[in-house]
Amino acid sequence: MSGIEQKFRIFSKRCTEDYLIRYANKGLYKRSLKDLDNGVSVQYTWNEASVNCQLTDGTHCTLENTLDHWECSCPADNICKHILISILYYQREHQTEDTFNQGEEASSAELEPASGMVMESRFRWMVESDLAPLIKSYSSSLIEEVLFRLRYPEQIEVTEDSLLTVRLVKQELEVSFTEEASLAKALCKVKQTVGNMAKLEALLRYRMQQGLDDTEAISGRVHDAKFSLQTVRECRSMLAGLLNTGLARLPQSYMAQLETLAIAAHSGHLPDVERGLRGIQGELQMFFNRHVRFSMQSMLDRVSKLYLALQVLEQEKVSVFKQSQLIGSFRSKYYAVPALHLYGLGADAWETRSGYRGITYYFYCFDDAEIYTYSDVRAVYYEDNQFSYTEHYGSFTPWQSNLTFRQFAGEEVQFRSVKVNEEHRLSSGEGAKLTLLPRTGVEEVNLGKFMQDIPSVLAEDARSFELFSVPQERLAMIKVTRVVEHRFDKQSQDLILTMESDHGETLDLTLSYSTEWETMIKRLESGYGAGTLEDFYAFVRIKQQRIYPISFLKGPTVISLKLDTGYGRTGRVGRL
């Protein structure tokens, strides 16, 4: 028996029904069996590295000991029935001989030691192989997207027979791996980029199930940590000077130095350093202006975090992955996730000093216990540009033509194939499918770490920060018994709502005055709705030792304070 014939015989044994159906399809497999039953036969001619197969129907095929390389005289672009017939006919011809040989092997195995009966799994490569050669053909963007998807829980089902099949349950995708250590040889019904991504995700999730974490190992293929080390040194030196000099003796010319270094950080590929410098610049401007909302604690937090990040970057002792976390990115990347189950927490309207207006919608995600947002933002620093909160709040969402943002803010929804970024922001891009679900009462929802009582909210002001994490807003849900007082502070131009818990603890919520929210302030100040509120939940933002309410919730109802109290509202989400 020639070398290629021996290899082809081993290969044909592995071509089980399941294997061939996954490579082709069930209909093609059945047609091949039918043609064999109707008398089609095959003549084999063995070459050095291939076999020529002449079918009695006049078709000619060339095969190797793999289905990755084949030729057929028929015009089919994909694997055809003639290829399957060539393999299945060979199996039938040698079935009796193989059965006899297997009987002999079984008899001799009884005489061998017990240790010889143990057979290692043919798929050990999926756990033991080095990932680098396996992902060599994958682009950095595709690997990055797969790593992002791994953050979300996904149940897998593993079946091992002639192939090892990993089923991604939520995505309803199956990937079957052969015993050869190659992702290219894996089988998936979905083709091209999506299929390649599914193969890598299935492999990595299988390895995770076996206790392996490959995030750090392959992060070097994804993250670009090129930056200006000189700019890092200059920024750290300047911040060290700030700490030594102190704010009281700091000249106003320091603002110009911050601006110069922020520009240098931009050109030095240090986006998060640039943002940090501009944040310090904004705090310092409030200090020089003796602004009532200047916070020394906020200033120290900004300086300390940026200084430590610069020190770590300068030492160059951390991995490329962690360096990239400190560097950040100029533009946020969005990736499709299979599914998100979201619970609406309300909406908040805002305007920045740099000339942007927008509405941010908040949702709690049951899948990963995090807060997700969607923001509708417009630049209004040009004279002709305007942003009407009422108009945008009442407009229709991009995912359902009959669902307004006003309704969206208080719904429970299921997204399919929606794109999100590292900061858990939702994209309005095409492809996402939105389904409305019956809304659960807020009292029955487990909000995890976001559900806090009044003492924990007040005690967390001095919390520490983490360098290697995405900065997030500090948000909390607080159970409130009643509003005990509402007053307007003319000096700070703030409306203060004093809340009381069932234990008698009190908490002040701050709503800053502006002409845009004059109606809301007057209504709340006069006790509109607030005086009768009892046993509800307040969804709040904590910033610079102040607590700003976003919405009040009770049962299935949500009322976004600025947008609903200020402009009125109809429908299920109305007065509590």
C-alpha positions in Angstrom: 0.0 0.0 0.0 1.4 3.4 -1.0 1.9 6.2 1.4 -0.9 8.3 0.0 -3.3 5.4 0.0 -2.6 4.7 3.7 -3.1 8.4 4.5 -6.3 8.4 2.5 -7.6 5.3 4.3 -7.1 7.0 7.7 -8.7 10.1 6.4 -11.7 8.2 5.0 -12.3 6.6 8.5 -12.5 10.1 10.0 -15.1 11.2 7.4 -18.1 10.2 9.5 -21.7 11.2 8.5 -21.5 14.2 10.9 -18.2 15.3 9.5 -19.3 15.3 5.9 -22.6 16.9 6.6 -20.8 19.8 8.3 -18.4 20.2 5.5 -21.2 20.1 2.9 -24.8 19.8 3.9 -27.4 17.1 4.7 -29.1 17.2 1.3 -25.9 16.8 -0.6 -24.9 13.9 1.6 -28.2 12.1 1.0 -28.0 12.6 -2.8 -24.5 11.1 -2.7 -25.7 8.0 -0.8 -28.6 7.7 -3.3 -26.3 7.7 -6.3 -24.1 5.0 -4.7 -27.2 2.9 -4.1 -28.2 3.4 -7.8 -24.9 1.8 -8.9 -22.4 4.6 -9.3 -18.8 3.3 -8.6 -15.3 4.8 -8.5 -11.9 3.8 -10.0 -8.9 5.0 -8.0 -5.4 5.8 -9.3 -2.8 6.6 -6.6 -0.3 9.3 -7.2 2.6 10.5 -5.0 0.5 13.0 -3.0 -3.1 12.6 -4.4 -5.6 10.2 -5.8 -7.5 10.4 -9.1 -11.1 9.3 -8.8 -12.9 8.3 -12.0 -16.7 8.0 -11.5 -18.8 5.8 -13.8 -21.0 8.8 -14.5 -18.0 10.4 -16.3 -16.9 12.8 -13.6 -13.3 13.0 -12.6 -12.0 14.1 -9.2 -8.7 14.6 -7.5 -8.5 14.3 -3.7 -5.9 14.4 -1.0 -6.0 13.2 2.6 -8.0 16.4 3.5 -11.0 18.3 2.3 -9.2 21.5 2.1 -7.7 20.7 -1.3 -9.8 19.0 -4.0 -10.7 19.3 -7.7 -13.7 18.1 -9.7 -14.5 18.3 -13.4 -18.1 19.4 -12.6 -18.7 23.2 -12.5 -19.6 23.4 -8.8 -17.7 26.2 -6.9 -18.1 24.5 -3.5 -17.7 20.9 -2.4 -19.9 18.7 -4.6 -21.6 15.3 -4.4 -18.8 13.7 -6.6 -16.3 14.4 -3.9 -18.5 12.8 -1.3 -19.2 9.8 -3.5 -15.4 9.3 -4.0 -15.0 9.1 -0.2 -18.1 7.1 0.6 -17.4 4.5 -2.1 -13.9 4.0 -0.7 -15.4 3.5 2.8 -17.9 0.9 1.5 -15.2 -1.0 -0.4 -13.0 -1.3 2.6 -15.6 -1.7 5.3 -15.3 -5.5 5.6 -11.5 -5.4 5.8 -11.6 -2.6 8.4 -14.1 -4.5 10.5 -11.8 -7.6 10.5 -8.8 -5.6 11.4 -10.7 -3.9 14.2 -11.6 -7.4 15.6 -7.9 -8.4 15.6 -6.9 -5.2 17.3 -9.5 -5.7 20.0 -8.3 -9.2 20.7 -4.7 -8.1 20.9 -5.7 -5.2 23.2 -6.9 -7.7 25.8 -3.4 -9.0 26.2 -1.8 -5.5 26.6 -1.3 -3.8 30.0 -4.1 -1.7 31.3 -2.1 1.5 30.7 -2.2 0.7 26.9 -6.0 1.0 27.0 -6.0 4.7 27.8 -6.3 6.8 24.7 -5.6 10.5 24.8 -8.2 12.8 23.4 -7.6 13.7 19.7 -8.6 17.3 20.6 -6.0 18.0 23.3 -4.5 20.6 21.0 -7.4 22.9 21.7 -6.1 23.3 25.3 -2.4 22.7 24.9 -1.4 24.4 21.6 0.3 27.8 21.5 -2.2 30.4 20.3 0.3 32.5 18.3 0.5 30.2 15.2 -3.3 29.4 15.4 -4.3 33.1 15.1 -1.4 34.1 12.8 -3.8 34.8 9.9 -6.3 36.8 12.0 -6.2 40.6 11.8 -5.7 42.7 14.9 -9.2 44.2 14.5 -10.9 40.8 14.4 -9.0 39.5 17.5 -9.9 42.8 19.3 -13.6 42.2 18.6 -13.5 38.6 19.8 -11.7 39.7 23.0 -14.4 42.3 23.5 -17.2 39.7 23.1 -15.5 37.4 25.7 -16.5 39.9 28.4 -20.1 38.9 28.0 -21.3 35.6 29.4 -22.2 33.0 26.8 -23.2 29.4 27.5 -21.4 26.8 25.5 -22.4 23.2 24.8 -19.6 20.7 23.9 -20.1 17.5 21.9 -17.2 15.2 21.1 -17.4 12.4 18.5 -15.6 12.4 15.2 -15.4 16.2 15.7 -15.4 18.4 18.8 -18.4 20.7 18.4 -18.7 23.9 20.5 -22.2 25.4 20.4 -22.6 29.1 21.3 -26.1 28.9 22.7 -27.1 32.6 22.7 -25.7 33.2 19.2 -27.2 29.9 17.9 -23.9 29.1 16.2 -21.9 25.8 16.1 -18.2 25.4 15.4 -16.8 21.9 14.8 -13.0 21.3 15.3 -11.0 18.6 13.7 -8.1 16.8 15.4 -5.7 18.9 13.4 -4.4 22.0 15.3 -5.8 24.6 12.9 -8.6 27.1 13.0 -8.8 27.1 9.2 -9.8 23.4 9.3 -12.7 24.1 11.8 -16.2 24.0 10.4 -18.8 26.6 10.7 -22.0 27.2 8.6 -21.4 31.0 8.7 -18.8 32.0 6.2 -16.2 34.7 5.8 -15.4 37.2 8.6 -18.3 36.3 10.9 -17.4 32.6 10.6 -13.8 33.2 11.3 -14.7 35.2 14.3 -17.0 32.5 15.6 -14.2 29.9 15.2 -11.8 31.9 17.4 -14.5 32.8 19.9 -15.6 29.2 20.2 -12.0 28.1 20.8 -11.3 30.8 23.4 -14.5 30.1 25.3 -13.7 26.3 25.3 -10.3 27.1 26.7 -11.9 29.4 29.3 -14.2 26.5 30.3 -11.0 24.4 30.8 -9.6 27.1 33.1 -7.4 29.0 30.7 -7.4 32.8 30.3 -5.8 34.0 27.0 -6.5 37.7 27.3 -3.0 38.8 28.2 -1.4 36.3 25.9 -2.9 37.6 22.7 -3.4 41.3 23.7 0.0 42.1 22.1 -1.6 41.3 18.7 -4.3 43.9 19.3 -3.0 46.9 21.2 -0.7 49.5 19.9 1.3 51.1 22.7 3.4 53.5 20.6 3.6 56.9 22.3 6.0 59.8 22.9 8.0 58.9 26.0 9.5 62.5 26.0 6.0 64.0 26.3 5.2 61.6 29.2 8.3 62.8 31.1 7.5 66.4 30.5 3.9 66.0 31.7 5.0 64.2 34.9 7.6 66.8 35.6 5.1 69.6 35.2 2.6 67.8 37.6 5.4 67.3 40.1 6.1 71.0 40.0 2.3 71.7 40.6 2.3 69.4 43.6 5.4 71.1 45.0 4.3 74.6 44.4 0.7 74.3 45.6 -2.4 76.1 44.2 -2.1 79.2 46.4 1.3 80.2 44.8 0.5 78.9 41.3 0.7 81.6 38.6 -2.1 81.9 36.1 0.5 81.3 33.3 0.3 77.7 34.4 -2.9 77.4 32.3 -0.8 78.1 29.1 1.6 75.3 30.1 -1.2 72.9 30.5 -2.6 73.8 27.1 0.8 73.4 25.4 1.3 70.0 27.0 -2.2 68.9 26.1 -1.4 69.7 22.4 1.9 67.8 22.8 0.0 64.8 24.3 -2.4 64.8 21.3 0.4 64.7 18.8 2.3 62.2 21.0 -0.5 59.6 20.7 -1.6 60.0 24.3 -5.3 60.6 24.2 -6.1 59.9 27.8 -3.2 62.0 29.0 -4.6 64.9 26.9 -8.0 64.4 28.5 -6.5 64.3 31.9 -4.6 67.6 31.3 -7.7 69.3 30.0 -9.7 68.1 33.0 -7.0 69.6 35.3 -7.1 72.8 33.3 -10.9 73.0 33.8 -10.6 72.5 37.5 -7.8 75.1 37.7 -9.8 77.6 35.8 -12.6 77.3 38.4 -10.0 77.8 41.1 -8.7 81.0 39.6 -12.3 82.2 39.1 -13.1 81.4 42.7 -16.0 79.4 41.4 -18.4 78.0 44.1 -18.3 74.6 42.5 -14.5 74.2 42.6 -13.6 71.0 44.5 -10.1 70.4 46.0 -10.9 66.7 46.3 -11.7 66.5 42.6 -8.5 68.4 41.7 -6.4 66.1 43.8 -8.1 63.0 42.3 -7.4 64.2 38.7 -3.7 65.1 39.4 -3.0 61.9 41.4 -4.5 59.6 38.8 -2.7 61.2 35.9 0.6 61.4 37.7 0.5 57.7 38.6 -0.4 56.8 35.0 2.5 58.9 33.6 4.9 57.3 36.1 3.8 53.8 35.0 4.2 54.7 31.3 7.6 56.2 31.9 8.9 53.1 33.7 7.7 50.8 30.8 7.4 47.8 33.1 3.9 46.8 32.4 2.5 44.8 29.5 1.5 46.3 26.2 -2.1 45.6 27.1 -1.9 47.6 30.3 0.0 50.4 28.5 -2.8 50.7 26.0 -5.3 51.0 28.9 -3.4 54.0 30.2 -2.9 55.5 26.7 -6.6 55.2 25.7 -7.8 56.0 22.2 -9.0 59.0 20.3 -12.0 57.4 18.8 -14.2 54.8 20.5 -14.6 51.5 18.7 -18.0 49.7 18.7 -18.4 46.0 18.6 -21.5 43.8 18.0 -22.5 41.7 21.0 -25.0 38.8 20.5 -27.7 39.9 23.0 -28.4 42.5 25.8 -31.3 42.4 28.2 -31.7 46.0 29.4 -33.9 47.7 32.0 -34.7 51.4 31.5 -33.6 53.7 34.4 -34.5 57.1 32.9 -32.9 59.9 31.0 -30.9 63.0 31.7 -30.5 66.2 29.7 -27.3 68.1 29.8 -25.2 70.9 28.3 -21.4 71.4 28.4 -19.4 74.6 28.6 -17.7 73.7 25.4 -21.0 74.0 23.4 -22.6 70.5 23.3 -26.1 69.5 24.2 -27.6 66.1 24.6 -29.8 63.6 26.3 -28.3 60.4 27.9 -30.6 57.3 28.4 -29.6 54.9 31.2 -30.2 51.2 31.3 -29.3 48.3 33.7 -28.0 45.2 31.9 -29.0 41.9 33.4 -26.3 40.1 31.4 -23.2 41.6 33.0 -24.8 43.7 35.8 -23.5 47.0 34.3 -25.1 50.3 33.4 -25.4 51.0 29.6 -26.1 54.4 28.0 -27.3 55.8 24.8 -26.6 59.5 24.1 -28.2 61.8 21.5 -25.7 64.6 21.2 -25.4 67.8 19.1 -22.8 70.6 18.9 -24.5 73.9 19.3 -21.5 76.3 19.3 -22.4 77.4 15.8 -25.1 80.1 15.6 -27.4 78.1 13.3 -27.2 74.9 15.4 -29.9 74.3 18.0 -31.0 71.3 20.1 -34.5 71.1 21.4 -34.7 68.7 24.3 -38.5 68.3 23.8 -38.2 67.6 20.1 -35.4 65.0 20.6 -37.1 63.4 23.6 -40.3 62.9 21.6 -38.5 61.6 18.4 -38.5 58.0 17.3 -35.6 55.6 18.0 -33.4 54.2 15.2 -34.3 50.6 16.2 -38.1 50.8 16.0 -40.0 53.3 13.9 -43.0 53.4 16.3 -41.0 53.7 19.6 -40.1 57.2 20.8 -37.2 57.9 23.1 -39.7 59.1 25.7 -41.0 55.5 25.8 -37.6 53.9 25.4 -36.3 55.6 28.6 -38.7 53.5 30.7 -38.9 50.2 28.9 -37.4 46.7 29.5 -35.9 45.6 26.2 -34.0 42.8 24.5 -31.4 43.8 21.9 -29.9 41.4 19.4 -26.6 42.1 17.5 -26.3 45.6 18.9 -23.0 47.4 18.9 -21.5 48.8 22.1 -18.1 50.3 23.1 -15.8 50.0 26.1 -17.8 52.6 28.0 -21.0 50.5 27.6 -22.5 53.1 25.2 -25.0 51.7 22.7 -24.6 52.5 19.0 -27.5 53.6 16.8 -26.0 51.7 13.8 -28.0 49.4 11.5 -28.3 45.7 12.2 -29.5 45.8 15.8 -32.9 44.3 16.6 -35.0 45.6 19.5 -37.8 43.7 21.2 -40.0 45.2 24.0 -40.5 43.0 27.0 -43.1 43.2 29.8 -41.5 45.6 32.3 -40.7 44.3 35.7 -41.4 46.5 38.8 -38.2 48.1 40.1 -38.8 46.6 43.5 -38.3 43.1 41.9 -35.1 44.0 40.0 -31.7 43.0 41.5 -29.5 46.0 40.6 -26.5 44.5 42.2 -23.7 46.9 43.1 -25.8 49.9 42.0 -28.4 49.4 44.8 -27.0 51.4 47.8 -28.3 52.8 51.0 -27.8 56.4 52.1 -24.8 55.7 54.5 -22.9 53.8 51.8 -23.5 56.6 49.2 -22.1 59.2 51.7 -19.2 57.1 52.8 -17.9 56.3 49.3 -16.8 59.8 48.5 -13.2 59.0 49.4 -13.1 55.8 47.4 -9.9 54.9 45.6 -9.6 54.8 41.9 -8.0 52.1 39.6 -5.5 52.9 36.9 -6.2 50.0 34.6 -10.0 50.4 34.2 -12.3 52.4 32.0 -13.4 55.6 33.9 -17.2 55.5 34.6 -19.8 57.8 36.1 -20.6 57.0 39.7 -24.2 56.0 39.7 -26.5 54.6 42.4 -30.0 53.5 43.1 -31.3 54.5 46.5 -34.5 53.4 48.2 -36.3 56.5 49.6 -39.3 56.7 52.0 -40.3 60.3 51.3 -39.2 63.8 50.4 -39.1 65.7 53.7 -37.9 69.1 52.4 -37.3 71.1 49.2 -35.6 74.5 49.2 -33.9 76.7 46.8 -30.3 78.0 47.6 -30.1 81.4 46.0 -26.3 81.6 46.6 -25.4 78.4 44.7 -28.6 78.6 42.5 -29.4 75.0 43.4 -32.7 73.3 44.3 -32.1 70.9 47.2 -34.5 68.0 47.7 -34.0 66.3 51.1 -34.8 62.6 51.1 -35.4 60.3 54.0 -35.0 56.5 54.2 -37.1 54.1 56.3 -34.3 54.2 58.9 -34.6 58.0 59.3 -31.4 58.8 57.4 -31.5 61.9 55.2 -29.8 62.7 51.9 -29.7 66.0 49.9 -30.2 65.8 46.2 -29.0 68.8 44.1 -30.6 70.1 40.9 -28.7 73.0 39.4 -30.7 75.9 38.1 -30.6 77.1 34.5 -33.2 79.0 32.4 -33.7 75.7 30.5 -35.0 74.0 33.6 -36.8 76.9 35.2 -40.2 75.2 34.8 -38.9 72.0 36.5 -37.3 73.9 39.3 -40.5 75.9 40.0 -42.7 72.8 39.9 -40.5 70.8 42.3 -40.0 73.8 44.5 -43.7 74.3 44.9 -44.1 70.6 45.8 -45.4 69.4 42.4 -45.7 65.6 42.8 -42.9 65.5 45.3 -45.0 66.1 48.4 -47.1 62.9 47.8 -44.2 60.6 46.9 -43.6 57.7 49.2 -41.6 54.5 49.1 -39.9 55.0 45.7 -36.3 54.7 44.3 -34.0 57.6 43.3 -31.5 57.0 40.5 -28.7 59.4 41.1 -25.2 60.5 39.9 -22.5 61.2 42.5 -19.9 63.8 41.5 -17.6 66.0 43.6 -19.4 65.2 46.9 -22.8 66.2 45.4 -25.6 63.9 44.5 -27.6 64.8 41.4 -30.9 63.0 40.8 -31.6 61.6 37.3 -35.0 59.9 37.8 -37.5 58.5 40.3 -38.9 55.0 39.9 -41.7 53.1 41.5 -43.2 49.8 40.2 -43.0 49.8 36.4 -43.0 53.6 36.3 -40.1 56.0 35.6 -40.0 59.7 35.7 -36.9 61.5 34.4 -36.8 64.7 36.4 -35.6 67.2 33.9 -37.4 65.9 30.9 -40.7 64.7 32.4 -41.2 67.3 35.2 -40.0 70.1 33.1 -42.1 69.4 30.0 -44.9 67.2 31.1 -45.5 63.6 30.0 -48.2 61.1 29.0 -48.4 57.4 29.0 -47.2 54.7 31.4 -44.1 56.6 32.4 -45.7 59.6 34.1 -46.4 60.9 37.6 -45.5 58.3 40.3 
